[in-house]
């Protein structure tokens, strides 16, 4: 019986940061196969791909196991939703035409099985912290910049983008080690109540009291906190360290981890 809705994010498929990228994709596909009998919808909240750019007739190579699995699920009537993250911001119409997926380029407030969810990757909220982040956010989402970028041959753009992504992740881990930013994989070292996405959820909750649940990706944290009343905020973790996801059946919203052995 298809009675559940699932949410996950930040698989970063194709990333050089993964010791065995194909193994990550296979693990994700096994999870999708596991949830397929019970899923009525799956929401991918950004950065499922470490890099994605659609030219008019060219898309990135790879990911055939993942794309094949979600295509099969879509063919069976399961809703597939992709939210653009900061790594896979340049979705166009390929996944819609080939798979039937719904693409979301911004945060969304949606009704799901009787409750109101605000779904977002989280980079939109984080870009408010520094002018450099705001600038990069606007450049990446600029139609003019996208058009100029598409004029460059993929042999140059793909390598550049993957190298930049790997450098950014290594730099982020170095800063975390030095204590300059909260450590996403040792979250006991900072106050989760002060996590920026939690603060943003609290602000949204005051402006939009009808929202029950706030779900984010982006931060590579597994976090589930209660807000005032029955409201909750979740950060979905990732598929680099946690193999994590959320499930909702109309009664319970759970943040879980996929155990390969089960």
Backbone as a ProteinNet text record, in pm:
[ID]
protein_1_A
[PRIMARY]
XXXXXXXXXXXXXXXXXXXXXXXXXXXXXXXXXXXXXXXXXXXXXXXXXXXXXXXXXXXXXXXXXXXXXXXXXXXXXXXXXXXXXXXXXXXXXXXXXXXXXXXXXXXXXXXXXXXXXXXXXXXXXXXXXXXXXXXXXXXXXXXXXXXXXXXXXXXXXXXXXXXXXXXXXXXXXXXXXXXXXXXXXXXXXXXXXXXXXXXXXXXXXXXXXXXXXXXXXXXXXXXXXXXXXXXXXXXXXXXXXXXXXXXXXXXXXXXXXXXXXX
[TERTIARY]
85.1	0	88.2	62.6	143.9	90.9	145	90.4	190	312.3	415.5	475.3	526	601.7	741.8	841.6	981.3	1055.4	1154.8	1235.3	1382.7	1467.8	1610.9	1686	1817.1	1895.2	2043	2121.2	2266.8	2335.3	2302.8	2378.8	2508.4	2510.6	2628.8	2684.3	2594.1	2635.6	2740.6	2844.8	2953.5	3065.1	3052.1	3154	3284.4	3395.8	3526.2	3554.1	3468.6	3485.1	3449.7	3360.2	3326	3445.5	3478.8	3586	3546.9	3418	3368.2	3234.3	3234.5	3109.9	3003.6	3042.7	2944.5	2875.4	2949.4	2889.4	2781.5	2802.3	2700.5	2574.2	2590.9	2474.6	2400.3	2473.1	2407.7	2333.5	2392.5	2327.2	2197.7	2202	2083.1	1975.2	2014.4	1918.4	1855.4	1933.8	1877.1	1773.9	1802.4	1703.9	1576.1	1588.5	1471.2	1390.7	1459.5	1390.3	1317.2	1378.9	1317.4	1189.3	1189.3	1072.3	966.9	999.2	909.4	769.4	751.9	615.8	528.4	590.3	511.5	506.7	586	599.3	488.8	426	339.3	407.2	514.5	592.4	730.7	830.3	965.6	1012	1058.9	1109.8	1261.2	1335.5	1480.4	1508.8	1557.8	1570	1707.3	1757.9	1875.3	2005.9	2098.7	2233.8	2234.1	2137.7	2144.3	2259.3	2288.5	2403.5	2508.7	2634.3	2738.3	2754.5	2714.2	2713.7	2608.8	2530.9	2431.7	2413.4	2431	2402.7	2345.5	2231.8	2166.1	2189.9	2264.9	2265.9	2138.9	2115	1991.2	1979.6	2090	2085.9	2187.9	2246.9	2351.2	2323.3	2335.9	2327.3	2450	2483.8	2602.2	2592.8	2703.2	2707.4	2698.4	2659.2	2653.9	2514.6	2507.6	2385.7	2277.1	2313	2211.4	2131.1	2192.7	2120	2016.4	2058.9	1968.9	1855.6	1888.4	1785.5	1690.9	1745.8	1660.2	1562.3	1608.8	1521.8	1408.7	1441.1	1334.2	1241.1	1293.3	1205.9	1104	1149.9	1059.1	953.8	997.1	903.2	800.8	846.2	754.7	654	701	611.7	503.4	534.2	437.1	340.8	355.9	264.1	315.3	440.6	499.7	546.9	506.1	549.2	698.4	772.2	914.1	935.2	993	1017.7	1166.3	1222.3	1360.6	1362.5	1428.6	1457.5	1601.3	1620.6	1755.3	1836	1955.8	2047.4	2155.5	2253.4	2360.4	2457	2456.3	2540.9	2468	2337.4	2262	2152.7	2191.1	2096.4	2043.7	2120.3	2087.1	2000.4	1894	1794.1	1717.4	1682.5	1594.6	1475.6	1457	1338	1369	1496.7	1533	1462.6	1472.4	1412.9	1260.7	1204.7	1059.8	1015.8	1085.5	1046.7	1078.2	1193.5	1236.6	1176.9	1154	1114.1	976.4	935.4	810.2	826.2	949.7	976.4	927.1	891.7	855.8	980.6	1019.3	1138.6	1097.1	1163.1	1137.9	1267.5	1263	1382.5	1390.7	1284.5	1280.6	1213.9	1215.6	1145.5	995.9	929.3	786.5	714.5	594.5	504.4	395.8	387	297.6	217.3	101.6	17.9	49.2	85.1	116.7	47.6	-46.8	-119.1	-169	-231.7	-299.8	-217.8	-88.9	-4.9	62.3	105.8	169.9	320.5	393.5	538.4	599.4	707.4	793.2	918.8	941.3	1052.2	1152	1280.3	1383.5	1516.7	1606.4	1741.3	1812.8	1809.7	1873	1977.3	2025.4	2126.7	2066.4	1938.3	1872.5	1874.9	1854.4	1858	2001	2096.3	2234.4	2299.1	2248.8	2312.7	2294.1	2207.2	2186.2	2297.8	2388	2489.1	2609.6	2641	2761.8	2737.3	2798.4	2776.7	2829.6	2938.4	2990.8	2891.3	2826.1	2726.2	2606.3	2564.2	2452.8	2488.9	2612.9	2657	2659.4	2718	2724.8	2584.4	2496.8	2359	2292	2310	2246	2309.5	2441.5	2509	2462.6	2457.5	2419.6	2275.9	2192.9	2052.2	2018.7	2118.5	2097.5	2079.9	1968.9	1951.5	2063.2	2110.7	2217.9	2346.9	2380.5	2503.2	2491.4	2372.5	2352	2370.6	2319.7	2333.8	2480.7	2555.8	2698.2	2773.5	2740.6	2806	2779.8	2657.6	2621.3	2696.2	2753.3	2829.5	2968.1	3010.4	3141.8	3127.5	3222.4	3214.9	3220.1	3141.1	3139.3	3275.9	3369.8	3500.9	3570.2	3532.8	3592	3503.6	3374.5	3286.9	3274.2	3263.4	3243.2	3364.2	3482.3	3602.8	3621.2	3594.4	3606.5	3509.1	3383.4	3281.6	3312.6	3355.8	3386.1	3506.4	3607.3	3725.7	3689.5	3605.5	3562.3	3483.6	3395.6	3316.1	3405.1	3503.7	3592.1	3676.3	3726.3	3805	3721.4	3595.3	3507	3480.2	3458.2	3430.2	3552.8	3670.1	3792.2	3819.3	3793.2	3813.1	3714.6	3590	3491.6	3530.3	3580.4	3623.6	3744.3	3833.5	3948.7	3903.1	3809.7	3758.5	3687.7	3614.1	3547	3649.3	3756.5	3860.8	3924.3	3941.2	4000	3901.2	3777	3678.1	3615.2	3634.8	3582.4	3434.9	3384.5	3242	3200.1	3070.3	3025.9	3060.8	3097.8	3139.6	3017.4	2990.5	2868.9	2866.9	2983.1	2985.6	3022.2	3035.6	3054.2	2968.2	2836.2	2748	2728.2	2793.4	2784.8	2868.8	2951.3	3042.3	2982.1	2856.4	2795.7	2647.8	2589.2	2450.6	2360.4	2290.6	2206	2092.3	2054.6	1950.8	1996.3	2129.6	2183.1	2217.8	2193.3	2210.7	2123.8	2180.2	2111.9	1977.6	1968.3	1841.4	1735.6	1777.9	1682.7	1630.5	1721.7	1680	1586.1	1615.9	1529.4	1392.4	1389	1260.8	1177	1241.2	1168.9	1112.2	1189.9	1142.1	1022.8	1035.5	925.1	800.8	820.8	706.9	626.7	694.1	622.3	545.3	605.3	540.5	431	452	358.8	317.6	229.8	193.9	123.8	78.8	9.6	105.8	236.8	334.1	361.8	349.9	372.6	517.6	575.9	709.6	797.8	922.6	1023.7	1131.8	1154.2	1255.4	1359.7	1487.7	1599.7	1702.5	1785.2	1907.7	2025.7	2125.9	2236.3	2343.9	2306.2	2403.4	2472.5	2428.7	2491.6	2485.1	2377.8	2349.1	2223.1	2220.3	2094.9	2040.1	1927.8	1874.9	1723.5	1665.4	1520.8	1488.8	1434.9	1407.4	1261.2	1206.5	1071.5	1074.9	977.3	956.1	835.2	780.9	665.5	545.8	474.3	360.2	405.9	338	372.4	463.6	509.1	594.4	731.6	793.3	928.1	1011.2	1141.6	1236.2	1330.4	1354.1	1446	1549.6	1672.5	1776.3	1810.7	1809	1797.6	1927.3	2040.7	2165.4	2219.5	2270.2	2326.1	2349.4	2403.8	2441.8	2593	2665.2	2810.1	2847.6	2773.8	2806	2687.2	2564.3	2450.8	2354.8	2347.5	2246.1	2107.6	2072.6	1956.9	1842.5	1722.7	1601.3	1491.5	1384	1265.8	1148.3	1056.9	934.5	814.3	703.2	580.3	461.7	380.8	266	132.6	135.9	15.7	-1.5	77.6	72.6	208.7	311.7	445.4	544.1	624.7	736.2	863.6	936.5	1053.3	1178.2	1287.8	1418.7	1496.4	1534.8	1589.5	1717.6	1784.7	1902.7	1881.2	1928.4	1915.6	2026.8	1987.1	2082.8	2094.9	2213	2235	2202	2225.5	2212.2	2068.4	1973.3	1837.2	1772.1
-119.3	0	123.7	214.8	335.7	440	439.3	522.1	622.7	628.3	713.5	809.2	918.9	1015.2	1021.9	1022	1018.2	1143.9	1182	1300.4	1265.8	1308.4	1290.5	1397.6	1407.6	1511.4	1477.1	1552.1	1556.4	1421.1	1354.1	1234.6	1271	1386.1	1433.3	1323.9	1264.9	1158.7	1210.6	1131.6	1169.4	1246.6	1277.9	1358	1281.1	1350	1291.6	1277.2	1336.6	1323.5	1182.3	1114.8	976.4	885.5	797.6	701.3	604.6	572.5	479	532	627	691.2	593.9	488.6	393.3	321.5	296.6	232	317	448.5	539.2	533	535.1	527.6	396.3	286	156.5	152.1	209.4	211.8	293.5	406.7	489.5	416.5	346.2	271.4	159.2	91.8	-14.1	43.2	161.9	226.4	259.3	313.8	345.8	220.7	112.2	-14.5	-61.4	-39.4	-80	-2.1	128.4	210.3	208.5	156.9	164.6	111.3	-2.5	-53.5	38.3	117.5	200.4	347.6	388.6	530.6	578.1	688	757.7	880.7	927.7	1040.1	1037.8	1085.4	1101.3	1242.7	1313	1448.8	1447.9	1488.2	1503.7	1651.9	1686.2	1827.6	1886.4	1856	1927	1853.1	1883	1826.6	1674.3	1620.1	1476.5	1447.1	1542.6	1533.1	1633.6	1594.4	1688.7	1797.3	1766.2	1866.3	1825.7	1924.5	1898.3	2024.8	2010.2	2120.6	2062.3	2116.1	2068.2	2164.6	2116.7	2185.3	2144.6	2203.4	2174.9	2026.6	1964.2	1822.8	1737.4	1789.6	1717.4	1727.8	1615.2	1613	1539	1554	1485.7	1333.5	1270.1	1125	1064.5	937.5	867.3	865.1	813.8	809.1	720.1	626	548.4	460.1	408.2	323.8	405.9	522.6	610.5	659.6	709.9	761.4	651.1	532.1	421.3	383.1	384.6	347.7	448.7	577.9	675.7	681.6	649.7	641.9	529.7	416.1	303.2	339.6	408.7	448.7	547.3	641.2	737.3	667	568.4	492.4	419.4	385.8	316.5	411.7	541.6	639.4	709.4	685.4	751.6	891.1	992.9	1129.5	1144.4	1205.5	1231.8	1382.9	1438.3	1582.4	1607.5	1697.1	1740.5	1889	1921.7	2060.9	2091.1	2203.2	2242.7	2283.4	2225.1	2265.4	2355.1	2388.6	2474.8	2399.3	2265.2	2187	2145.4	2132.5	2090	2191.9	2317.8	2426.5	2433.9	2382.8	2408	2297.8	2261.1	2173.7	2250.6	2180.6	2238.5	2144.5	2084.4	2002.3	1854.9	1815.6	1677.7	1577.4	1598.8	1504	1506.4	1618.6	1626.2	1546.6	1565	1497.5	1348.1	1311	1171.6	1087	1149.5	1073	1113.1	1235.3	1284.5	1351.3	1385.7	1448.7	1593.2	1640.3	1780.4	1851.6	1961.1	2035.6	2160.5	2183.6	2301.4	2381.9	2504.8	2588.7	2676	2682	2759.3	2675.4	2728.7	2661.8	2656.5	2559.8	2541.8	2514.7	2565.5	2529.4	2440.9	2317	2219.3	2145.8	2100.3	2014.8	1869.3	1792.5	1651.7	1570.7	1490.3	1400.9	1473.9	1588.5	1658.1	1758	1772.9	1869.2	1963	2078.7	2178.6	2172.6	2152.6	2142.4	2261.6	2313.1	2403.3	2325	2306.5	2225.8	2317.2	2300.1	2382.8	2310.7	2342.4	2287.2	2350.4	2483.2	2552.9	2654.2	2645.8	2743.2	2882	2890.4	3020.8	3091.7	3017.3	3075.2	3112.8	3027.5	3053	3167	3198.1	3303.9	3440.6	3450.8	3579.4	3614.7	3519.9	3542.1	3622.6	3619.3	3686.6	3737.2	3849.2	3908	3816.8	3744.4	3653.5	3543.2	3490.4	3385.6	3439.2	3562.4	3622.8	3643	3686.5	3708.8	3578.2	3473.9	3345.2	3290.1	3304.6	3256.4	3324.2	3454.7	3528.3	3494.5	3479.9	3446.1	3310.1	3212.7	3077.6	3070.8	3160.5	3158.3	3263.5	3330.1	3431.2	3366.5	3391.5	3336.3	3379.2	3502.1	3550	3473.3	3451	3377	3231.4	3176.3	3038.7	3028.3	3126.9	3126.8	3136.9	3223	3236.5	3108	3046.5	2922.5	2811	2807.9	2702	2713.9	2830.9	2849.4	2786.5	2746.7	2684.6	2533.4	2472.2	2327.6	2250.3	2141	2062	2009.4	1989.4	1937.8	2030.6	2160.1	2256.8	2276.4	2287	2322	2209.8	2085.8	1975.2	1957.6	1955.2	1939.4	2053	2175.6	2291.7	2283.3	2248.3	2242.1	2133.5	2015.4	1907	1939.9	2004.9	2043.9	2149.9	2245	2348.8	2287.7	2193.2	2127.9	2054.6	1980.2	1904.8	1998.4	2105.3	2203.3	2268.7	2301.2	2363.8	2271.8	2142.2	2049.3	2031.1	2020.6	2006.4	2130.7	2248.5	2372.3	2381.1	2339.2	2340.3	2250.2	2130.5	2039.7	2094.3	2165.4	2225.1	2332.6	2415.5	2519.4	2458.6	2348.6	2282.6	2228.5	2169.9	2116.5	2227	2345.3	2458.4	2526.7	2483.9	2541	2669.1	2704.7	2830.4	2822.8	2704.2	2685.7	2556.6	2541.5	2417.2	2294.9	2190.3	2068	1983.6	1967.1	1898	1752.7	1691.3	1549.3	1525.3	1632.2	1619.8	1726.1	1711.8	1821.2	1836.9	1753.5	1773.6	1891.6	1947	2052.8	2192.6	2202.9	2335	2324.7	2438.4	2444.6	2436.4	2326.1	2307.7	2409.1	2464.4	2567.1	2692	2709.2	2826.1	2798.6	2676.3	2648.7	2745.1	2799.9	2905.9	2859.8	2737.4	2690	2673.5	2644.2	2638.9	2779	2876.7	3014.7	3063.7	3025.7	3064.4	2998.4	2872.9	2804.3	2873.4	2916.2	2987.4	3118.9	3186.8	3312.6	3286.4	3184.2	3149.2	3110.5	3042.1	2996.5	3114.1	3223.7	3342.3	3408.1	3407.3	3469.3	3380.8	3248.9	3153.8	3049.3	3086.7	2994.3	2867.7	2864.6	2745.1	2631.9	2660.3	2557.1	2465.9	2336.1	2237.3	2189.6	2164.2	2104	2179	2201	2264.1	2160.5	2131.2	2031.9	2097.6	2071.8	2127	2018.2	2045.4	1970.2	2061.4	2053.8	2149.8	2136.8	2120.2	2133.7	2003.4	1891.5	1762.5	1731.2	1773.4	1741.8	1656.9	1562.2	1496.7	1567.4	1636.6	1719.1	1712.3	1693.5	1689.3	1761	1884.2	1965.4	2007.9	2012.2	2062.8	2214.4	2277.2	2419.1	2439.4	2557.6	2582.3	2499.3	2444.4	2360.6	2228.9	2187.6	2061.3	2080.1	2201.6	2226.2	2162.8	2124.9	2067.1	2114.9	2114.1	2143.7	2024.9	1982.7	1871.8	1915.1	1872.5	1877.5	1732.7	1698.1	1557.9	1478.6	1539	1463.6	1453.2	1335.9	1318	1169.4	1144	1008.4	995.4	1086.9	1076	1001.8	1032.2	971.9	901.1	951	905.5	811.9	819	744.5	770.6	897.3	935.9	988.5	983	1024.5	1045.1	1111.7	1126.4	1057.4	1008.1	946.4	1006	1016.1	1074.1	991.6	946.6	862.7	927.1	1056.2	1126.2	1131.1	1049.7	1046.2	1074.5	1009.4	1022.2	1071.9	1171.7	1218.8	1169.8	1081	1016.2	1049.2	1074.9	1091.6	963.7	894.4	759.9	744.5	631.3	596.4	461.2	451.4	327.8	232.5	117.8	14.7	-84.1	-93.3	-172.2	-319.4	-367.4	-511.3	-558.1	-463.1	-509.6	-565.1
0	0	0	-93.5	-101.8	-4.1	116.6	223.7	279.9	224.9	283.4	180.5	233.5	153.7	213.3	126.1	170.1	125.3	206.9	179.5	202.9	112.5	134.1	55.9	78.7	10.6	18.3	-57.2	-44.1	-62.1	-171.8	-208	-279.3	-345	-417.7	-509.6	-586.4	-677.9	-775.8	-794	-882.7	-817	-688.9	-621.9	-604.7	-628.8	-601.3	-453.5	-371	-225.8	-179.8	-250.7	-216.5	-245.8	-152.6	-177.2	-288.4	-297.6	-398.9	-448.4	-544.6	-587.5	-635.5	-707.5	-756.8	-641.4	-533.6	-417.3	-353.3	-352.8	-297.8	-382	-513.6	-601.8	-583.5	-574.1	-554	-421.1	-317.5	-186.7	-193.3	-259.9	-274.6	-353.7	-457.6	-538.6	-457.1	-373	-288.7	-192.1	-141	-53.3	-129.5	-248.9	-329.5	-362.6	-392.6	-418.1	-292.5	-176.4	-49.8	-20.5	-47.8	-14.2	-124.2	-240.6	-355.9	-327.7	-258.8	-237.6	-152.4	-64.4	27	-12	-111.6	-144.4	-237.4	-201.2	-295.6	-352.9	-287.2	-339.2	-275.5	-350.2	-299.7	-334	-231.9	-249.2	-227.5	-330.6	-320.5	-298.7	-178.9	-140.9	-173.6	-292.1	-340.7	-324.1	-415.1	-416.9	-424.2	-494.5	-520.5	-616.9	-703.5	-793.8	-747.7	-753.3	-715.5	-820.5	-943.1	-1050	-1151.8	-1195.8	-1299.1	-1382	-1511.7	-1602.4	-1730.5	-1772.3	-1893.4	-2009.2	-2108.1	-2235.9	-2310.8	-2425.2	-2496.4	-2531.8	-2571.9	-2612.3	-2538	-2430.1	-2357	-2207.5	-2137.5	-1991.5	-1939.8	-1810.6	-1757.5	-1771.2	-1798.4	-1807.5	-1667.6	-1664	-1535.9	-1475.1	-1352.7	-1270.7	-1330.9	-1416.9	-1487.9	-1392.7	-1289.1	-1193.7	-1117.5	-1071.9	-998.3	-1087.1	-1205.4	-1295	-1341.4	-1365.7	-1405.1	-1295.7	-1171.9	-1060.3	-1042	-1046.1	-1025	-1147.1	-1266.1	-1383.3	-1365.8	-1316	-1292.8	-1188.1	-1081.9	-977.3	-1031.9	-1114.7	-1175	-1265.7	-1341	-1429.5	-1350.5	-1225.5	-1141.3	-1071.5	-1097.1	-1039.1	-915.7	-876.9	-760.7	-802.4	-727.9	-757.5	-725.4	-817.3	-797.5	-804.1	-699.1	-690.6	-669	-747.3	-729.6	-694.7	-583.6	-550.7	-592.7	-657.4	-698.4	-575.8	-562.9	-457.8	-515.2	-434.7	-485.2	-576.3	-572.7	-662.7	-790.3	-783.2	-901.9	-935.3	-930.6	-949	-1091.5	-1189.9	-1330.2	-1391.7	-1322.8	-1382.9	-1490.1	-1595.5	-1696.2	-1712.4	-1832	-1854.2	-1878.3	-1866.5	-1898.2	-1806.1	-1675.1	-1580.4	-1587.9	-1627.1	-1644.3	-1766.1	-1877.1	-2000.4	-1998	-1943.7	-1948.4	-1836	-1720.2	-1602.3	-1550.8	-1579.7	-1524.8	-1390.2	-1355.6	-1227	-1226.1	-1108.1	-1087	-1033.9	-1099.2	-1060.6	-983.7	-870.3	-787.8	-778.7	-823.1	-821.1	-696.1	-621.1	-496.7	-387.6	-266.2	-157.1	-187.9	-127.6	-151.3	-19.2	-8	101.8	41.7	88.7	27.3	133.9	93.2	177.9	146.5	248.9	230.6	339.8	300	391.4	516.2	493.6	602.2	680.3	649.9	719.8	619.8	670.2	585.8	606.3	497.3	499.2	425.3	479.2	401.4	365.7	236.5	186.8	116.5	147.1	85	94.4	1.1	14.4	132.9	142.6	254.5	212.3	88.2	44.6	31.3	-0.8	-10.4	123.9	231.6	365.2	404.8	369.1	409.2	331.4	212.8	134.4	198.2	296.8	363.5	461.9	488.4	592	544.2	415.5	365.3	224.1	191.3	58.9	-51.9	-24.6	-125.9	-158.1	-54.9	-77.5	-154.1	-122.2	-195.7	-342.2	-366.7	-504.3	-583.5	-524.4	-592.5	-618	-519.6	-534.7	-654.1	-667.1	-776.3	-911.1	-913.3	-1038.7	-1089.7	-1000.3	-1040.6	-1092	-1044.6	-1085.6	-1190.3	-1241.2	-1343.7	-1480.8	-1551.5	-1686.5	-1781.6	-1768.1	-1856	-1830.8	-1705	-1672.8	-1717.5	-1704.4	-1749.4	-1900.9	-1973.8	-2119.1	-2159.1	-2092.4	-2121.9	-2089.9	-1977.6	-1936.3	-2037.3	-2090.5	-2184.7	-2316.7	-2342.6	-2466	-2458.8	-2338.9	-2320.3	-2337.2	-2404.5	-2429.6	-2298	-2285	-2161	-2118.3	-2213.2	-2173.9	-2075.4	-2079	-1986.1	-1863.3	-1883	-1771.1	-1668.1	-1713.7	-1619.5	-1528.3	-1586.3	-1505.2	-1406.6	-1452.9	-1365.3	-1249.1	-1279.3	-1175.1	-1072.1	-1117.3	-1024	-937.9	-995.8	-918.8	-814.9	-853.1	-760.3	-645.2	-676.5	-573.3	-473.1	-522.7	-434.6	-349.3	-408.9	-333.7	-224.6	-258.2	-160.7	-42.2	-70.3	39.7	128.3	69.4	148.4	231.6	173.5	247.5	362.7	337.8	444.6	560.2	529	634.6	709.7	638.8	705.5	803.9	763.9	853.1	973.2	949.4	1059.8	1159.3	1108.5	1195.8	1278.3	1218.4	1288.1	1382	1380.4	1469.7	1420.7	1294.2	1243.4	1205.6	1178.6	1155.2	1223.6	1255.6	1320.4	1236.9	1303.6	1235.6	1204	1075.2	1034.4	1078.6	1100	1134.6	1280.8	1358.1	1502.2	1567.1	1551.9	1587.8	1738.6	1818.5	1962.6	2008.1	1917.9	1955.4	1943.1	1902.9	1897.7	1929.2	1960.5	2002.1	1879.5	1864.3	1747.6	1741.7	1855.5	1856.1	1781.1	1769.7	1700.2	1553.9	1507.9	1366.4	1285	1178.6	1104.3	1048.8	1000.5	945.6	1054	1175.4	1286.8	1317	1319.6	1343.4	1233.3	1109	998.2	1010.1	1051.6	1069.1	1176.9	1283.7	1389.6	1337.4	1253.2	1195.5	1102.2	1016.2	926.6	1005.8	1117.6	1196.7	1251.9	1280.1	1326.7	1213.4	1092.9	977.9	917.8	924.5	863.2	967.6	1059	1168.9	1122.3	995.5	946.9	911.5	905.1	867.1	985.6	962.1	1068	1072.7	956.1	951.3	851.8	893.2	808.8	779	652.3	613.6	524.2	557.8	483.5	452.8	353.1	328.9	355.5	268.7	258.7	365.7	492.3	600.5	638	581.5	611.6	761.1	822.8	961.7	969.2	1063	1097.9	1220.1	1201.6	1309.6	1309.1	1424.1	1440.8	1571.2	1559.5	1677.6	1681.4	1799.8	1819.4	1829.2	1764.8	1780.2	1870.7	1872.5	1958.2	1911.9	2007.3	1975.3	1914.9	1810.4	1744.6	1624.3	1600.3	1485	1505.5	1393.7	1400.3	1282.5	1302.4	1196.5	1183.6	1059.3	1032.1	929.1	952.2	849.4	818.8	691.2	650.6	647.7	684.5	681.2	540.2	501.7	367.7	340.9	221	182.7	173.1	237.2	248.8	376.5	484.8	613.8	678.4	654.7	733.2	660	528.3	452	511.8	524.6	603.7	517.6	576	506.7	609.4	568.5	653	586.1	667	615.7	688.7	616.2	671.5	622.1	717.3	681.8	718	748.3	790.1	940.1	1011.8	1157.4	1219.9	1166.9	1223.4	1118.2	1157.1	1075.6	1142.5	1072.7	1131.2	1051	1120.4	1058.5	1084.5	976	989.2	907.9	928.4	851.9	785.3	661.5	585.9	627.1	677.1	715.1	598.9	542.9	422.3	444	565.4	590.5	598.7	619.3	642.8	516.8
[MASK]
++++++++++++++++++++++++++++++++++++++++++++++++++++++++++++++++++++++++++++++++++++++++++++++++++++++++++++++++++++++++++++++++++++++++++++++++++++++++++++++++++++++++++++++++++++++++++++++++++++++++++++++++++++++++++++++++++++++++++++++++++++++++++++++++++++++

